[in-house]
Amino acid sequence: MEEQLISFETAKLAKKKGFNIPVDRFYNESLQGLGWRDSNEDQSKRNFNNSNTDYSAPTQSLLQKWLRIKHQIDITVMIRFADSYGVVIHKDRNIYDGFEEIIIHPQYQKDTYAEALEIGLLEALKLI
């Protein structure tokens, strides 16, 4: 099973919010699409967000982990209303205050786990 990459829109916002983990896929503004390292290049991953025209394209799970570790934002995808998926975001304020729970509006419920997680990632980035 191949992991889902984040969308171009989410990649642009992640770059703006400081995502800096090296990956092997990227979006390019002028290509209007997804790119990857040339097979002749060094096999190490890169932080494509260091470029003016490229945007790192991590997997959804990597961005989810970065949000949890770096920003204390946890995204939970859950099944709701038969076959649709909903999203809940928990944002830690501090260790003594507990957390803020944000439930994504039902209009954002999606048919697949990956679609719901993408909405959660985008909304969580907006909280930073």
C-alpha beads as a LAMMPS data file, in Angstrom:
LAMMPS data file: protein, C-alpha beads

128 atoms
127 bonds

1 atom types
1 bond types

-500.0 500.0 xlo xhi
-500.0 500.0 ylo yhi
-500.0 500.0 zlo zhi

Masses

1 110.0

Atoms # bond

1 1 1 0.000 0.000 0.000
2 1 1 1.501 3.308 -1.097
3 1 1 1.236 6.275 1.228
4 1 1 -0.711 9.311 0.034
5 1 1 1.204 12.531 -0.673
6 1 1 -0.219 15.845 0.466
7 1 1 -1.899 18.066 -2.131
8 1 1 -0.204 21.023 -3.823
9 1 1 -2.366 23.455 -1.806
10 1 1 -1.356 21.779 1.465
11 1 1 2.319 21.708 0.396
12 1 1 2.289 25.469 -0.213
13 1 1 0.814 26.151 3.222
14 1 1 3.206 23.683 4.910
15 1 1 6.162 25.537 3.374
16 1 1 4.779 28.853 4.619
17 1 1 4.384 27.368 8.129
18 1 1 7.985 26.104 8.254
19 1 1 7.859 22.434 7.228
20 1 1 11.523 21.555 6.620
21 1 1 11.928 17.768 6.680
22 1 1 13.831 16.357 3.668
23 1 1 11.677 14.326 1.249
24 1 1 12.093 12.883 -2.231
25 1 1 9.007 14.377 -3.922
26 1 1 8.083 17.995 -4.601
27 1 1 5.652 20.260 -6.394
28 1 1 6.918 22.944 -8.748
29 1 1 5.023 26.188 -9.356
30 1 1 5.960 26.438 -13.053
31 1 1 5.403 22.741 -13.802
32 1 1 2.035 22.865 -12.055
33 1 1 2.594 19.323 -10.929
34 1 1 4.475 16.755 -8.936
35 1 1 8.195 16.118 -9.401
36 1 1 10.810 13.913 -7.847
37 1 1 14.558 13.617 -7.561
38 1 1 16.293 12.735 -10.812
39 1 1 17.638 9.173 -10.613
40 1 1 21.118 10.549 -11.415
41 1 1 21.064 12.769 -8.333
42 1 1 22.432 11.852 -4.951
43 1 1 19.971 9.420 -3.352
44 1 1 19.610 11.483 -0.179
45 1 1 16.344 13.320 0.368
46 1 1 16.121 17.118 0.139
47 1 1 14.270 19.968 1.725
48 1 1 12.715 21.311 -1.479
49 1 1 11.182 24.168 0.539
50 1 1 14.599 25.869 0.400
51 1 1 13.864 26.654 -3.263
52 1 1 11.815 29.666 -4.381
53 1 1 9.731 27.666 -6.852
54 1 1 9.541 24.187 -5.271
55 1 1 7.403 22.851 -2.444
56 1 1 8.274 19.685 -0.522
57 1 1 5.613 16.980 -0.946
58 1 1 5.736 14.712 2.095
59 1 1 3.344 11.881 2.755
60 1 1 0.247 12.743 4.730
61 1 1 1.531 10.663 7.640
62 1 1 4.883 12.514 7.739
63 1 1 3.174 15.926 7.831
64 1 1 0.756 14.605 10.458
65 1 1 3.707 13.463 12.591
66 1 1 5.490 16.833 12.127
67 1 1 2.369 18.690 13.285
68 1 1 2.076 16.425 16.334
69 1 1 5.738 16.647 17.378
70 1 1 6.620 20.223 16.383
71 1 1 3.312 21.990 17.084
72 1 1 1.448 19.652 19.473
73 1 1 -1.444 19.358 17.028
74 1 1 -2.985 15.898 16.749
75 1 1 -5.334 14.996 13.905
76 1 1 -7.776 12.123 14.286
77 1 1 -9.806 10.775 11.390
78 1 1 -12.933 8.928 12.422
79 1 1 -15.817 7.193 10.712
80 1 1 -19.086 9.077 10.960
81 1 1 -22.524 8.610 9.482
82 1 1 -22.138 5.220 7.815
83 1 1 -19.473 5.518 5.110
84 1 1 -18.101 9.029 5.531
85 1 1 -15.032 10.144 7.501
86 1 1 -14.793 13.147 9.811
87 1 1 -11.812 14.886 11.380
88 1 1 -11.061 16.065 14.923
89 1 1 -8.041 18.256 15.690
90 1 1 -6.566 18.489 19.193
91 1 1 -4.264 21.430 19.808
92 1 1 -2.291 21.523 23.046
93 1 1 -2.255 24.905 24.702
94 1 1 0.067 23.856 27.472
95 1 1 0.516 20.974 29.859
96 1 1 -1.649 22.580 32.587
97 1 1 -4.435 23.983 30.438
98 1 1 -5.382 20.806 28.598
99 1 1 -6.106 20.974 24.884
100 1 1 -8.439 22.694 22.495
101 1 1 -10.603 20.341 20.449
102 1 1 -11.664 21.438 17.001
103 1 1 -14.199 19.344 15.121
104 1 1 -14.181 19.976 11.401
105 1 1 -17.619 21.015 10.182
106 1 1 -19.728 18.145 8.782
107 1 1 -19.670 19.719 5.303
108 1 1 -16.047 18.585 5.123
109 1 1 -16.848 14.907 5.632
110 1 1 -15.216 12.827 2.936
111 1 1 -15.657 9.424 1.351
112 1 1 -12.113 8.219 2.026
113 1 1 -9.711 8.326 4.948
114 1 1 -7.064 10.078 2.810
115 1 1 -9.471 12.846 1.744
116 1 1 -10.527 13.451 5.350
117 1 1 -6.913 13.487 6.563
118 1 1 -6.002 16.018 3.851
119 1 1 -8.715 18.396 5.107
120 1 1 -7.462 17.882 8.664
121 1 1 -3.866 18.622 7.667
122 1 1 -4.847 21.801 5.840
123 1 1 -6.996 23.042 8.736
124 1 1 -4.312 22.152 11.302
125 1 1 -1.688 24.147 9.365
126 1 1 -3.991 27.162 9.512
127 1 1 -3.828 27.001 13.326
128 1 1 -0.079 27.662 13.373

Bonds

1 1 1 2
2 1 2 3
3 1 3 4
4 1 4 5
5 1 5 6
6 1 6 7
7 1 7 8
8 1 8 9
9 1 9 10
10 1 10 11
11 1 11 12
12 1 12 13
13 1 13 14
14 1 14 15
15 1 15 16
16 1 16 17
17 1 17 18
18 1 18 19
19 1 19 20
20 1 20 21
21 1 21 22
22 1 22 23
23 1 23 24
24 1 24 25
25 1 25 26
26 1 26 27
27 1 27 28
28 1 28 29
29 1 29 30
30 1 30 31
31 1 31 32
32 1 32 33
33 1 33 34
34 1 34 35
35 1 35 36
36 1 36 37
37 1 37 38
38 1 38 39
39 1 39 40
40 1 40 41
41 1 41 42
42 1 42 43
43 1 43 44
44 1 44 45
45 1 45 46
46 1 46 47
47 1 47 48
48 1 48 49
49 1 49 50
50 1 50 51
51 1 51 52
52 1 52 53
53 1 53 54
54 1 54 55
55 1 55 56
56 1 56 57
57 1 57 58
58 1 58 59
59 1 59 60
60 1 60 61
61 1 61 62
62 1 62 63
63 1 63 64
64 1 64 65
65 1 65 66
66 1 66 67
67 1 67 68
68 1 68 69
69 1 69 70
70 1 70 71
71 1 71 72
72 1 72 73
73 1 73 74
74 1 74 75
75 1 75 76
76 1 76 77
77 1 77 78
78 1 78 79
79 1 79 80
80 1 80 81
81 1 81 82
82 1 82 83
83 1 83 84
84 1 84 85
85 1 85 86
86 1 86 87
87 1 87 88
88 1 88 89
89 1 89 90
90 1 90 91
91 1 91 92
92 1 92 93
93 1 93 94
94 1 94 95
95 1 95 96
96 1 96 97
97 1 97 98
98 1 98 99
99 1 99 100
100 1 100 101
101 1 101 102
102 1 102 103
103 1 103 104
104 1 104 105
105 1 105 106
106 1 106 107
107 1 107 108
108 1 108 109
109 1 109 110
110 1 110 111
111 1 111 112
112 1 112 113
113 1 113 114
114 1 114 115
115 1 115 116
116 1 116 117
117 1 117 118
118 1 118 119
119 1 119 120
120 1 120 121
121 1 121 122
122 1 122 123
123 1 123 124
124 1 124 125
125 1 125 126
126 1 126 127
127 1 127 128
